[in-house]
């Protein structure tokens, strides 16, 4: 298989990981257009799609069966629920388009065909700090964490995209505009409904934990190197700079995707592994 140039990949991502990104998008493209093997596609195209299916079904680590379809990250599904049809969340009748596009993508931060515009510079976030932190001061969020923060920092509307589908949808955000993941009680803020003090008085799901905003000082540190035994012996050392197969590190650093898998809701809130008995925490921490 041709290896993609390192400029396409996230820092610390293996070549195989970046190829999986493209193969995933290729498979999704054919599936969403109703024909896995389009006529005239040629044998090479068919082999690529089959290879994508094999790789997607045979990734290292724990194999999980949950799907993004119908989850809280399926914004097309969410837009059809409750009062969302009155505005605030665009329904594009597609799943992947809220984050990815095959054309006109944002190339900033070496992102994977990213369909959103970054409104916050990496250096604008307030990172975790503690006088007892042995691993050093965290850096600004890394490339892969910035993808999560693109919605969760509240600066950009969750359904605002650079390149919407050409057809198959009509405007549903209305005068409200694209709602942002902020806890306020004004129109255009998710907190208007999705907080205990919101319009529905807590009868709809509370998304307060998802409103990270730009102050990350009260959240688990990201952009921080995994400490080795010379800095702190209270950690289980990973097998290498890439971490474990199911708990990845990125160039040796902890990022959002170290604990979370945006595409798989099996272990809420979108965790990489089951945290029953704190087993996710204890993969890294000895105490």
C-alpha positions as CSV (number, residue, x, y, z in Angstrom):
1,X,0.0,0.0,0.0
2,X,1.3,3.5,-0.8
3,X,2.2,5.3,2.4
4,X,0.8,8.8,2.8
5,X,3.3,11.6,3.4
6,X,3.8,12.6,7.1
7,X,2.3,16.0,6.4
8,X,-1.1,14.4,6.0
9,X,-1.0,12.5,9.3
10,X,-1.4,13.7,12.8
11,X,1.7,14.0,14.8
12,X,2.5,10.6,16.2
13,X,0.0,8.8,14.0
14,X,1.2,5.7,12.2
15,X,1.2,5.4,8.5
16,X,-1.4,2.7,8.8
17,X,-3.6,5.0,10.8
18,X,-3.7,7.7,8.1
19,X,-4.5,5.1,5.4
20,X,-7.4,3.9,7.5
21,X,-8.7,7.5,7.5
22,X,-8.8,7.6,3.8
23,X,-10.1,4.1,3.4
24,X,-12.9,4.8,5.9
25,X,-13.9,7.9,3.9
26,X,-13.8,6.0,0.6
27,X,-16.1,3.3,2.0
28,X,-18.5,5.8,3.5
29,X,-18.6,7.7,0.2
30,X,-19.6,4.6,-1.8
31,X,-22.1,3.5,0.9
32,X,-23.8,6.9,1.2
33,X,-24.1,7.1,-2.6
34,X,-26.0,3.8,-2.7
35,X,-23.5,1.6,-4.5
36,X,-20.5,0.0,-2.9
37,X,-19.1,-1.1,-6.3
38,X,-20.0,1.6,-8.9
39,X,-20.1,0.7,-12.5
40,X,-17.0,1.7,-14.4
41,X,-15.1,2.1,-11.1
42,X,-12.5,-0.4,-12.2
43,X,-10.8,-3.3,-10.4
44,X,-8.5,-0.9,-8.5
45,X,-11.5,0.9,-7.0
46,X,-13.1,-2.4,-6.0
47,X,-9.9,-3.6,-4.3
48,X,-9.5,-0.4,-2.4
49,X,-13.1,-0.6,-1.1
50,X,-12.7,-4.2,-0.1
51,X,-9.4,-3.4,1.6
52,X,-11.1,-0.6,3.5
53,X,-13.8,-3.0,4.7
54,X,-11.1,-5.5,5.9
55,X,-9.1,-2.9,7.7
56,X,-12.1,-1.3,9.3
57,X,-13.2,-4.7,10.6
58,X,-9.8,-5.7,11.7
59,X,-8.3,-2.8,13.6
60,X,-6.0,-3.7,16.5
61,X,-7.4,-3.5,20.0
62,X,-10.9,-4.2,21.3
63,X,-13.5,-4.8,18.6
64,X,-16.8,-3.0,19.3
65,X,-20.1,-3.0,17.5
66,X,-21.7,0.3,18.4
67,X,-22.4,2.7,15.6
68,X,-22.4,6.5,15.4
69,X,-25.8,6.2,13.7
70,X,-28.4,7.4,16.1
71,X,-25.9,8.5,18.7
72,X,-25.4,12.1,20.0
73,X,-22.7,12.5,17.4
74,X,-25.2,11.7,14.6
75,X,-26.4,15.3,14.2
76,X,-28.7,14.5,11.4
77,X,-30.6,12.1,13.7
78,X,-30.5,14.7,16.5
79,X,-31.9,17.4,14.2
80,X,-35.0,15.3,13.7
81,X,-35.7,15.0,17.4
82,X,-37.9,17.2,19.6
83,X,-37.9,20.9,18.9
84,X,-34.7,21.0,16.9
85,X,-36.8,21.4,13.8
86,X,-37.7,24.9,15.0
87,X,-34.1,26.0,14.5
88,X,-30.5,25.8,15.8
89,X,-29.4,22.5,14.2
90,X,-29.2,22.0,10.5
91,X,-30.4,18.6,9.2
92,X,-28.3,17.7,6.2
93,X,-29.8,14.2,6.0
94,X,-26.2,12.8,6.1
95,X,-24.0,11.7,9.0
96,X,-20.4,12.3,8.1
97,X,-20.9,15.8,6.5
98,X,-21.0,17.6,9.9
99,X,-17.3,16.9,10.2
100,X,-15.9,15.6,6.9
101,X,-16.2,16.5,3.2
102,X,-14.5,14.9,0.1
103,X,-14.1,18.3,-1.5
104,X,-13.2,21.8,-0.3
105,X,-11.9,20.6,3.0
106,X,-10.0,22.7,5.6
107,X,-6.3,21.9,5.3
108,X,-5.4,23.8,8.5
109,X,-3.8,21.6,11.3
110,X,-3.4,18.7,8.8
111,X,-7.0,17.7,9.4
112,X,-8.7,14.6,7.8
113,X,-10.9,16.2,5.1
114,X,-12.3,18.5,7.8
115,X,-15.6,20.3,7.0
116,X,-15.5,23.0,9.6
117,X,-13.6,26.3,10.2
118,X,-11.5,26.7,13.3
119,X,-12.5,29.7,15.3
120,X,-10.1,29.4,18.2
121,X,-6.3,29.3,18.1
122,X,-4.7,26.4,19.9
123,X,-2.8,28.9,22.1
124,X,-6.1,30.6,23.2
125,X,-7.1,27.7,25.5
126,X,-6.4,27.8,29.2
127,X,-4.7,24.5,30.0
128,X,-4.6,22.4,33.1
129,X,-2.0,23.5,35.7
130,X,-1.0,22.1,39.1
131,X,2.0,22.6,41.4
132,X,2.1,18.8,41.9
133,X,2.2,18.0,38.2
134,X,5.3,15.9,37.5
135,X,5.0,15.6,33.7
136,X,5.6,19.2,33.0
137,X,3.3,22.0,31.9
138,X,0.8,20.9,29.2
139,X,1.2,22.3,25.7
140,X,-1.7,23.8,23.9
141,X,-4.2,21.1,22.6
142,X,-2.8,19.0,19.9
143,X,-4.1,18.6,16.4
144,X,-6.5,15.8,17.1
145,X,-7.9,17.5,20.2
146,X,-8.6,20.6,18.2
147,X,-11.0,18.6,16.1
148,X,-13.1,17.9,19.2
149,X,-12.8,21.4,20.5
150,X,-14.0,22.7,17.2
151,X,-17.5,22.1,18.5
152,X,-17.0,21.6,22.3
153,X,-15.4,25.0,22.9
154,X,-18.6,26.7,21.9
155,X,-17.0,29.1,19.4
156,X,-18.5,27.5,16.3
157,X,-22.1,26.3,15.6
158,X,-22.2,22.5,15.8
159,X,-24.0,22.2,12.4
160,X,-22.0,25.0,10.6
161,X,-19.9,23.5,7.8
162,X,-17.7,24.8,5.0
163,X,-19.2,22.6,2.3
164,X,-22.8,21.5,2.8
165,X,-24.4,18.8,0.6
166,X,-25.5,20.0,-2.9
167,X,-29.0,18.5,-2.5
168,X,-31.2,16.5,-0.2
169,X,-31.8,19.0,2.5
170,X,-33.4,22.4,3.2
171,X,-32.5,25.1,5.7
172,X,-33.8,24.3,9.3
173,X,-31.8,26.6,11.5
174,X,-34.0,29.5,10.6
175,X,-33.4,32.8,12.4
176,X,-31.8,31.1,15.3
177,X,-28.7,30.2,13.3
178,X,-26.4,27.4,14.2
179,X,-26.5,26.7,17.9
180,X,-23.2,26.6,19.8
181,X,-22.2,24.3,22.7
182,X,-22.5,26.9,25.4
183,X,-24.5,26.8,28.6
184,X,-26.3,30.1,28.2
185,X,-30.0,30.5,28.1
186,X,-30.2,32.5,24.9
187,X,-31.5,31.5,21.5
188,X,-28.6,29.9,19.6
189,X,-27.1,28.3,22.6
190,X,-27.5,24.6,23.4
191,X,-27.8,25.4,27.0
192,X,-31.2,27.1,26.3
193,X,-32.7,23.5,26.5
194,X,-29.9,21.2,27.5
195,X,-29.1,22.3,31.0
196,X,-31.1,21.6,34.2
197,X,-32.1,25.3,34.3
198,X,-33.1,25.3,30.7
199,X,-36.4,25.8,29.0
200,X,-37.5,22.2,29.6
201,X,-36.4,22.2,33.2
202,X,-34.1,19.2,32.9
203,X,-36.6,17.0,31.1
204,X,-34.3,16.6,28.1
205,X,-30.7,15.3,28.3
206,X,-28.3,17.6,30.2
207,X,-25.2,18.4,28.0
208,X,-23.5,20.6,30.6
209,X,-20.4,18.3,30.8
210,X,-20.0,18.8,27.0
211,X,-19.7,22.6,27.2
212,X,-15.9,22.7,27.7
213,X,-15.5,26.3,26.3
214,X,-11.9,27.6,26.2
215,X,-11.0,27.1,29.8
216,X,-9.7,23.5,30.1
217,X,-8.0,24.1,33.5
218,X,-10.7,22.0,35.3
219,X,-10.5,19.1,32.8
220,X,-8.1,16.1,32.5
221,X,-4.9,17.6,31.0
222,X,-4.4,17.2,27.3
223,X,-1.4,18.1,25.2
224,X,0.7,16.7,28.0
225,X,3.5,14.1,27.7
226,X,2.9,10.7,29.3
227,X,5.3,10.7,32.4
228,X,8.0,8.2,32.5
229,X,9.2,6.4,35.7
230,X,11.9,9.0,36.2
231,X,9.2,11.7,36.6
232,X,6.5,9.8,38.4
233,X,6.4,6.1,39.2
234,X,2.6,6.1,39.8
235,X,1.9,5.4,36.2
236,X,1.8,2.2,34.1
237,X,4.2,2.7,31.2
238,X,2.7,2.2,27.7
239,X,4.5,-0.1,25.3
240,X,5.7,2.9,23.2
241,X,5.1,6.5,22.0
242,X,1.9,5.5,20.3
243,X,0.4,4.2,23.6
244,X,-1.7,1.0,23.8
245,X,-3.8,-0.3,20.8
246,X,-7.0,0.8,22.5
247,X,-5.7,3.7,24.5
248,X,-3.5,5.7,22.1
249,X,-1.0,8.4,22.6
250,X,-0.1,11.0,20.0
251,X,3.6,11.6,19.7
252,X,3.8,10.4,23.3
253,X,1.1,12.9,24.5
254,X,-2.3,12.5,26.0
255,X,-5.1,14.0,23.8
256,X,-8.9,13.8,23.7
257,X,-8.7,10.7,21.6
258,X,-6.6,8.9,24.2
259,X,-9.8,8.3,26.2
260,X,-12.6,9.0,23.7
261,X,-13.7,7.5,20.4
262,X,-15.9,10.0,18.6
263,X,-17.4,7.4,16.3
264,X,-18.3,4.7,18.9
265,X,-20.9,5.3,21.6
266,X,-20.7,1.9,23.1
267,X,-19.0,3.1,26.3
268,X,-20.4,6.5,27.3
269,X,-19.4,9.2,27.0
270,X,-17.8,7.8,23.8
271,X,-15.0,6.1,25.8
272,X,-12.4,3.9,24.2
273,X,-12.9,1.2,26.7
274,X,-15.4,0.3,29.5
275,X,-14.6,2.4,32.6
276,X,-16.5,0.1,35.0
277,X,-14.4,-0.2,38.1
278,X,-12.3,2.7,36.8
279,X,-10.5,0.4,34.4
280,X,-9.9,3.1,31.8
281,X,-8.3,5.3,34.5
282,X,-6.3,2.5,35.9
283,X,-4.8,1.7,32.5
284,X,-2.6,4.7,33.1
285,X,-2.8,5.4,36.8
286,X,-1.6,3.0,39.4
287,X,-3.6,4.6,42.1
